[in-house]
Amino acid sequence: MKFLLLFPLLAAGALAQSGRLPINDLKAPQTRQDLEAIQKALSESLPGARAATVCIEIKDGSGSGVIVSPDGLVLTAAHVATAVKKNVTVVMEDGTKLKARTLGLVAGTDAAMIQI
């Protein structure tokens, strides 16, 4: 009988632990050197992130997205794309404007894909 009462508690605890991300186990920066290492890592990764970030111009406004593949797939929010097979303009970091089209969206997760 005790097992029947204890099992749901153990299962709930195991389930809660399985959802933990490894980043939760990282310690907060403790020293100036820790902070400088974080700053250096961010500084080195930002140029690539900036180049992959785009502006998406739509009829009623604009939004942002991230190029996620060499063939021009852009991940954005569903509320930016608003509809499937919609023509949009993607503006690159250097100002270049490219024609693109929305491929699909999932409103429940607010995610959408655009093809340049």
Beta strands, then each sheet from edge to edge (+ up, - down):
strand 1: 53-58
strand 2: 61-67
strand 3: 73-76
strand 4: 87-91
strand 5: 97-106
strand 6: 111-115
sheet 1: 1+ 2- 3+ 6- 5+ 4- 1+
end
